[in-house]
C-alpha cells in the first residue's frame, strides 16, 4: 500500500504522494498548508477540518515563471487592437513524508516554591541602667 494525503494549499486541494513535485502559484519559502486527509497504507485519518501532527512536509524547490499567454482585445471595423502578455509566477513544490510526530502527554508540572523572603530581625535594645554601668 502506498501512502498519500490530501493537502490544501492556497485555496486549492491536491492529492500528493511521497516524492511528488508539482507547480502552484508563487508561495513563500515555507508554505502554509493544511492536511485534510492522510492514508498511511492501513488506515485513513480524516481531519475536522484539518489534521495536526502528520508526517507531510512541503518545501519550495524553486521559483519560476509559467508559460507566456497572449491576451488580445479586438473590435471589428474600428481598427482597435490591443495585445498583452502574461507569465504567471510559479513555485515548484516537493512533497516528503517523514516520521509522524506523536502527541506526548503533558508532563506533570512541579510547583516551584518561592524562596522565603528574608525578614529583618528585630534588634532588641537593652536599656542600660545606671547600676549596671558602675
N, C-alpha and C positions, 0 to 999 in steps of 0.2 A: 504494500500500500504506500501511496505517496502522500506526503504532507502538502497541504495547501491552505490558503487563507483568503478571506475577502477583506480588502483594505479600502478605506475611504480616504482619499487624498484630494484636496482642493475641490470638494463638492462632487467628485466622481468616484465610482466604485470599481475596483479592479480585482480580478481573481489572480492571485500570484502564487508561484511555487518557488522553492529554494533555487537560487541561481538565476532567476528571471531578470532580464534587462528590458526596460520599456521607457518610452518617452512621454512626458507630461508637460503641461505649461510650466514656465520657469518657477522654480522652487528655491527657498533659501538652502544654505549648506546642510542644515539639519531640518529636514521636512517634518512638519507636524501631521500626523496621520492617526486614524482610529482603526483598530482591528474589530470588524463586525462579527466575523466567524472564523474559527480555526479548526482544522481537522488534522489530527496527529497520526492518522493511519488506523486508529482503533475507535476513537470516539470524537464526536462533534462537540465543540464549545461554541455556543451562540450567545452573544452579548445582548444586554438590555440596557442601554443602546450599544455599548461597546465593551470590549474585554480589557482587563488590566493584566499586567504581568504575563504577556505572551512572548514567545521567542522571536517574533517577527521584527526584523530591523531593515530599514530603508536607508540607503546612502546615495548621495548625489555623486555620480561618476564624472560628469562634465556638463557644461552649459554650451548650447549651440543654437543656431537658428534653423528653422524649418525651411521647407520648400517655398520658393517665391510664387506668389499668386498675383494675378492681374485683376484689378478692379476697374471696370470700364463703365463710363456714363456716356450715353449716346441718345441724341434726339434727332429723328429723321427730318429732312427738309429744312433744317435751320443751321447746319454746319456746326453743331455743338458736339464736341467730342472731348472727354477728359479720361486720361488713363493714369491710374495709380498702381503702385506695387506694395506688397506687404510680405514680411517674413516674420513668422511667429517665433518669439524666443522660447526655447525648449530646454528642459533638463533631462538628462539620461539618468534613470534611477535603477539601482541594483538592489535586489532582494536577497537577504540572507536570513536563515533561521538558525538561531543559536540555542542555547540551553534555556529552558523556561525557568523563570525566577519563581521560587516558591515563596508564598507569603508566610513569613515567620510570625509566630505568635509573639505578642508583645511581652517583653521581659518584665519581671516584677521590678517595680521601682523601689529602690531603697531610700527611705526617708533620711534626708540629711539633717542631722541635728545641728542647730547653730551653736557655736561655742558660747559658753556662759560669758556674759558681759562682766568685765572686771568692775567690781564695786569699790568705791573709795572707802577705805577703812576709817572708821571714826577714831580719831585720836582722843584718848582720854587724858585730859589735863588734870593733874592732881594739884589741888591747892596746897601750897606750902604755908604752913603756919609759922608763926614766929618761934614757937617752941622747937620746931624741927631744924630751924636754921642755926640755932645756938649749939 
